[in-house]
Structure formats: structure tokens, C-alpha cells
Amino acid sequence: MTLNLPLVVVLGFFAWATVKYLGVRTWIVVLIALFGFWLSHTFLAPAIESGTRTGVTVINGQHA
């Protein structure tokens, strides 16, 4: 069985769970999200995207 979920849904669930069960403050989750958006507009974005794609490929077992 294959389940396709958008990454936003998975991250949203993870953020909700950390606030609910680990006691992480909501403003910290918002700050991390804003930092991620800022980081995506820097020169590091291509390296982050490449590393993320490689990691997903390795986890899925589709590496060449």
C-alpha cells in the first residue's frame, strides 16, 4: 500500500505533536518555520534541496 501525503501535512502533524506532547512553545515552531522560509531564499537552497532529494532517495531504496 502506497500513501502519498504532501510534506506540509506531515510537517504540520509533527509540529502539532511536538506542541501537544513535548511541550514545545508555539512561537518556537513558528520561528523555525520562518527561518526555513528565509533559508530557502539564500545561496544554500540548492545544496539543501539536493541533500533532501538524496536522503529521500536513499530512504526509499531507489539509489543508483
C-alpha positions in Angstrom: 0.0 0.0 0.0 1.4 3.4 -1.0 0.3 6.5 0.8 1.2 9.9 -0.7 1.0 12.9 1.6 2.2 16.4 1.0 5.2 17.3 3.0 3.3 20.2 4.5 0.8 17.8 6.1 3.5 15.7 7.6 5.4 18.7 9.0 2.1 20.2 10.3 1.3 16.9 12.1 4.9 16.8 13.5 4.6 20.4 14.7 1.2 19.8 16.3 2.5 16.7 18.1 5.6 18.5 19.4 3.5 21.3 20.8 0.9 18.9 22.3 3.1 16.2 23.7 6.6 17.6 24.2 5.5 21.0 25.5 7.4 23.0 22.8 6.1 26.5 22.7 4.1 27.5 19.6 6.3 30.6 19.0 9.4 28.3 18.7 7.6 26.3 16.0 6.7 29.5 14.1 10.2 30.8 14.5 11.7 27.6 13.0 9.2 27.7 10.1 10.1 31.3 9.4 13.8 30.5 9.5 13.2 27.7 7.0 11.5 30.1 4.6 14.3 32.6 5.0 16.9 29.9 4.4 15.2 28.8 1.2 16.0 32.2 -0.3 19.7 32.1 0.4 22.6 30.6 -1.6 22.3 27.4 0.5 18.9 26.5 -1.0 20.3 24.3 -3.9 22.5 22.4 -1.5 19.7 21.8 0.9 17.4 20.7 -1.9 20.0 18.3 -3.3 20.7 16.8 0.1 17.0 16.4 0.8 16.4 14.7 -2.5 19.3 12.4 -2.0 18.2 11.5 1.5 14.6 10.7 0.3 16.0 8.6 -2.5 18.2 6.6 -0.1 15.4 6.1 2.4 13.1 4.9 -0.4 15.7 2.5 -1.5 15.9 3.9 -5.0 19.6 4.9 -5.0 21.5 4.3 -8.2 
